Amino acid sequence: MISKHSKPKHGYSRNKPVCFPGCVHTSCNTERLESFDRQYKSADPSQLIQLIVSSRPHSSDLCTATMSSTPSSTATDRFNKIAENYEASTGGGTRELAQHAISLIAGLKPLTSESTILDNACGTGIVTDIILQSGIRPEIHAVDAAENMVSIARGRFADSHPNVHAAVMPGEALSFPDDTFTHSITNLGLMFFTDADQGAREIARTLRPDGVAVVTGWTVRAPFKIMQEVQARVRPNDPPFQPPVAEVWLDPEHTRAVLSGAGLDVHASAALDVHMGGETAEATADILTRFSSRAFAAWSEEDREKVPGAMEKIVRELAVPFTRSSGSGVGIKLTGTIFVVRRGSGRAV
């Protein structure tokens, strides 16, 4: 039994963030923390556990600050700004993870020209491109909240693939009827949704009863750790940059819980290594320098000029050789997670 004389530590203090572990943006702290403290001090013992659980930040409340510490920027804003160079900036890691995800989902329910597929949070259409390269011609709906991403995807497939339909559409508010898709693929998207719980429910709602969905994420933020190391070498007195996604998403069990809460049963899962890289260490350093350019945009010209040299030194220390379907190279290892799910009998609504 919990007594008021031995209240459990609730994990928040005036020196800690409430939006997500590691956030340094003080604008995220004050109002929610003061509200929590008032409730915590006056709570009866029987209310304490429920108060602590209910005070866990909802996915829609997580700080969306960018690496350049701009709290007003949303994930959609960021992806719109980087759309033109998005795939090149990922160094092949996003595509490599998507290829593994598609292989896993196809192992449970083969993809055919009769399939109806959702490419959810499609970005520039990487998943759609991989599917089409296999030679099949299914009906594919590629949707994303970022208009610039969708514009690129639409231009990529409009002329040669009339079976591909691209639309600006957030994953939390899919406009498709219930039971539409035989396959639903959300590659590195769920953690960026404004409301991930609702996004997962939309995946479940639009999936056919016999359909299969796959959701991917990361467990290691290697590029961001490298950016933090560059910062430590160039501007060691600055507070560390923070990634634009909550640390909780690095825990696969969090993703599993969100999916289960939406009525999706996990039928297979995997953690595997992919790589962000190029043909040489220099090429990989260049990719990472361009990937991180917005994080360092507010720095002085003198400090920005130090970034490529610092980046190359760090990459040479950390880079490993890799071989993937597109060829061999040198890159930074990323660890991805893949969940293959089906609708459960008790689907949430």
Secondary structure by P-SEA (a helix, b strand, c coil): ccccccccccccccccccccccccccccccaaaaaaaaaaaaccccaaaaaaaaacccccccccccccccccccaaaaaaaacccccccccaaaaaaaaaaaaaaaaaccccccbbbbbccccccaaaaaaaaaccccbbbbbbccaaaaaaaaaacccccccbbbbbccccccccccccccbbbbcccccccccaaaaaaaaaaaccccbbbbbbbbccaaaaaaaaaaaaaacccccccccccccccccaaaaaaaaaaacccccccbbbbbbbccccaaaaaaaaaaaaccccccccaaaaaaaaaaaaaaaaacccccccccbbbbbbbbbbbbbbbcccccccc
